[in-house]
Structures are given as C-alpha cells and as structure tokens.
Amino acid sequence: MSIILITGAAGLIGSESVRFFCAKGFTVVGIDNNMRSFFFGEEASTDWNRDRLLEDYGERYIHHNADIRDQQEISKIFQTYGKDISLIIHTAGQPSHDWAAKDPYTNFTVNANGTLVLLENTRQHCPNSVFIFCSTCKVYGDTPNYLPLVEQELRWEIQKSHHYFQGVDENMSIDNSKHSLYGASKVAADILVQEYGRYFNLKTASFRGGCLTGPSHSGAKLHGFLSYLMKCTMTGEPYQIYGYKGKQVRDNIHSYDLVNAFWHYYQAPRVAEIYNIGGSRFSNCSMLEAIDYCQVITEKKLDYSYVESNRIGDHIWWISDIQKFTNHYPEWKLTYTIKDILEEIFMNNVNRWTKK
C-alpha cells in the first residue's frame, strides 16, 4: 500500500492535495491541528474543511490532530505508516508577515523546527519517499522591490527589456535583503529541505510559491489575498489596502494547478530541487485589478480604504518565472486564469459568505 502524508491537510493546498491523491486511489494520512484559527481567529478555522474531507473520503482519508513541532507525536505517525509512505507534502506553516512579528518564537518553531521534525522522520522511517515543501517567494526578501518598475494606471510593471519581465527565476539572491521574520523562518526551512536532499540524498523539493489560492482557502485579513478580498466584496466587510497605491502585483496559482505540479514531480523526482512556482504571466493581477474583477463578478461594490504604509518586506511586484519547472516537466500546464479563480471562489462560497 502506498500512503501519501500531508501536513496542513485541512488548509488550502493540503486539502487540495488530499482530494487529488484520494481521487487517484491513494490512502492519504493528514496532519492538521487547526493552528490557522490560533493565528487568525475563528473566522479562519479550517475545521469545516477537515470535516468535509472526512465525510467525502471515509476510510481513504485518515486524519491526525497533531502539531508538527511535537517530535514524539510526529514520530509515532511516521512509525505507524513507515515505509508505506511514498510521498510527504508539507504545507503546514505560519503564513503571515504581520503575525510573525507579534510572536517570533511561535512563527519560527512552526515554520523551521516543524520542518526539521518532518525531514528527520522522513530520513529515519521512509528515506526512499519524496518530500515536497511549500516554500514561498518571500525567501527572496525585498530584493524584487529594487527591480526597475514603471507605474501604470492600475499596476506596477517591470520594463519589458528586463531579464525578469517574464518573471523572477531561481537565480535571484536570497541574501542582503529584508525578509520579515516570516520570510526568514521560511528561508531556514527551505535551506533545510535542500540540505536533507544534498547531504542525505533524499528526493526533496522546495516549491517557492507566489500567491496560492482557490475555493477552499479560509481567507483572513492577514493571509489569503484573493479569498479574503472576494469574501469582503460579498459580505460588505471593510477591506484595507496597504501601500504602493494598491497597484502591487501578484501572480496567483490555483491550488489544483500547484498540486498537479506536485504530482508531476512525484512521478519523476529529483534531489534538492528548488522551483519558483506561480501563475506567471498566465495568471496575475494588481490589487486594484483584483478589486475590479470582484466587483464585476459579485455585482457589488467593495467597501475599501487605503493606508499609505506598506507591510514590512512586502513585494511591490512579483511574477514567477516557471520555466525551470516546465522544462523539467513539460507535460504540466497552468489551467486557471485570475478570472477563473475568482469566479470559482465566488460560486463555491455563496452559501458560506453571503449575509442573510
């Protein structure tokens, strides 16, 4: 029996991974203790998603309410399933710049120490398995903010003649930049994943994502850009834009497209790889552009205000160059545009978010 182990299993990418691999006939073991509600409040709870997975997949999905920092508990899980584990997808983490600054110890232990616990248990109990880590473009710190950007009506954009016009590739330095404490903790985890690959010859990969999104996102003020924006537009909840005139640009990748990339890597894994992964030029938008999309889709006007100060370490412009991954796995393709993503978020959450 081949088992897929997924951390953060009730979150956006974790739950998409559960569904993807259960649909392919695998038994999936999920680890998630709903720390998202601890980070961002009850409105961000993932319990609803966990319950839906248990209902939809029955015995095929096994859930463990465990903390990834708990060495004893995680070791028990790995010992239980042992060499049957063929793939670990590590999506659990603390994902917010602002929250990290409020509680640096918890942020670092979840993102860095938790990753170490998982890697060491992989080495000890299932060294032939594949280990995929959800890293982030924030490992590059604020270096992208020094690119030659041009202000347009609704967005910041890079000069067409620049090497990074199609997106930032993996050659950008992660040194000599301001990362935020969140970014620093993800750098630590990212390097650990690479090192366990190189030092112990494990099949590891760090996928450095841009904005990850989809209908299963429990969007909150401090994390979940498109999900939270659509939620505010639908419910009338006030929304705040932080700095850069609302013209900051993000590429957005649908959770299905990302998990499908994991699937391609799993079938032909490499050692200690890093991939920038995101919507690329296929799927990106500025905040102002996203607001326009949401207002058209919902036929409602967003109640938003502007705060001049930007979030520390936040990117003005980020688009991922995904050419390295597509060169390695040419059969993988992006399928969801920004409009597709927002329309699906709207349709899948009308009953949850629309005020009665």
BARO-501845 format. One record per residue (C-alpha): z, y, x. Coordinates in steps of 0.25 Angstrom, whole numbers, plus 2048, in hexadecimal, padded with zeros to 3 digits. Layout:
BEGIN
ZYX;...
//
This chain:
BEGIN
800800800;7FC80E805;806819802;804828802;810830805;81083E800;81B849803;81C8557F9;81684B7EF;8188547E3;8128607E9;8048657E9;7FE85D7F4;8088527F3;80584F7E4;7F68507E6;7F78467F1;7FF83D7E8;7F583E7DD;7E983C7E7;7EF8307EE;7F48297E2;7E782A7DB;7E18237E7;7EB8177E5;7F581A7EF;8048197ED;80A8277F0;81882A7F5;81C8387F2;8278407F9;82C84D7F2;8398537EE;8348607E7;8388697F2;82E8737ED;8388767E2;8428797EC;8388827F4;83288A7E8;83B8877DB;83A87E7CF;82C8847CB;82687E7D8;82D8707D5;8238647D7;82B85A7CF;82185C7C4;8168577CD;81F84B7D3;8218477C4;8128477C1;80F83F7CD;8198347CA;8148347BB;8058337BF;8068297CA;8128207C7;8158157D2;80A81A7DA;8128277DE;8208257E4;8288327E5;8338357EF;83C8417ED;83F8437FB;84084E805;83684D811;84185281A;84A847817;84883D823;84F83181C;84983280F;83B834814;83D82981E;841820812;83482380B;82B820817;83381381A;83180F80B;82281080C;82080E81B;81280A820;80C80A812;80C81A813;7FD81D817;7FE82C815;808837815;80484480E;80F84E812;80E85A808;81D85D807;82286B80C;82787980A;81B881808;81F890807;81F89B812;82A8A380A;833897807;833892815;8398A081A;84489E80F;848891814;84288E822;84B881824;84687A818;83887F81A;837879828;83E86C825;836869819;82886C820;82B86882E;83785E82E;832857821;824855828;82B84F834;83384582C;826841825;81E840832;829838839;82A82E82E;81B82C82E;81C82983D;82781F83B;82381882E;81481A82C;80D81F839;7FF81A834;7FF823828;7F8830826;80183D826;7FB84981F;80385681F;801862816;80286D820;7FD87C81E;7F4887823;80188E825;803887833;7F9892838;80389D835;7FE8AA832;7F28A983D;7E88A9831;7EC8B782E;7E68BC83B;7D88B8837;7CE8C3835;7D08C5826;7C88CE81D;7CD8D4810;7C58D1804;7C78D57F5;7CF8C97F1;7D18C17FE;7D38C280D;7C88BB814;7C48B7823;7B88BD82A;7AC8B3828;7A98B3836;7B78AE83A;7B989F83F;7C389D833;7BA8A2828;7B9894823;7C8892824;7D389082F;7D1884837;7DC87B83E;7D988384C;7E188F847;7EE89084F;7FC88E849;803895854;8078A4855;8078A7846;8118A983B;81289D833;81E89F82A;82989582A;82288D820;81588D829;81E88A836;82487D82F;81687882B;81287A839;81D87283E;819867834;80A868837;80D866846;81685A843;80B85383B;801856847;80B851851;80E84484A;7FF84184A;7FD844858;80A83F85E;80B832855;7FD831852;7FF832843;7F4835839;7F9843835;7F2850830;7F785E82C;7EF864821;7F0873823;7EE878814;7EB88580F;7EF887800;7F18797FA;7F087A7EB;7EE8727DE;7F38707D0;7FF8687D4;8058747DC;8138797D8;80F8877DB;81B8917DE;81C89F7E3;81E89B7F2;8138907F2;80788B7EB;7FD8977EB;7F38937E0;7FC88B7D7;8078967D7;7FC8A07D4;7F68997C9;8048967C3;8078A57C3;7FA8A87BD;7FC89E7B2;80B8A17AF;80B8B07B1;8158AF7BC;8148BB7C6;80D8B87D3;80F8BF7E1;8048C17EB;80A8C37F9;8028CC803;7F48CC808;7EF8D37FB;7EE8C67F4;7E18C37FC;7E78B8804;7DE8AC805;7E289D804;7D9890803;7DE8877F9;7DC8787F9;7DF86F7EC;7E98647EE;7DF85A7EB;7D585E7F6;7E185E800;7E68507FC;7D784B7FD;7D785180B;7E384980E;7DC83C808;7D083E812;7DA84081E;7E283481A;7D582B81A;7D182F828;7DE83582E;7DF83C83C;7EB83E845;7F284C845;7E785483E;7E8862838;7DF86782D;7DE875827;7DC871818;7DA87A80C;7D0880802;7C888680E;7BC88F809;7BA8867FD;7C788A7F6;7CF8977FA;7D38A47F4;7DB8B07F5;7E88B37ED;7E08BD7E5;7D48B47E3;7DE8A97DE;7E58B27D4;7D78B67CE;7D48A77CD;7E18A47C6;7E08B07BC;7D28AB7B8;7D689C7B6;7E289F7AE;7DD8AC7A7;7EA8B27AA;7ED8BE7B4;7F78BB7BF;8038C47C0;8048C77CF;8098D17D9;8078D47E7;8118D47F3;80C8DB7FF;8138D2809;80D8C480C;8148B880E;8188B681D;80E8AD824;8058AD818;7F68AC81B;7EC8B7817;7E08AD817;7E089E818;7D4895816;7D488781D;7C9882825;7C8874821;7BC87082A;7C4867833;7C985E827;7BB85E821;7B585A82E;7BF84E82F;7BE84A820;7B084F81B;7B184880E;7BD85180A;7B985D802;7C08687FA;7BE8687EB;7C78737E5;7C48827E5;7CE88C7E3;7C988E7D4;7CA87F7D2;7D887E7D8;7DE88A7CF;7D78857C2;7DE8777C5;7EB87D7C7;7EA8857BA;7E58797B2;7F086F7B7;7FB8797B5;7F987F7A8;8048777A1;80E8797AC;80C8887AF;80788F7A2;81289679B;81489278D;
//
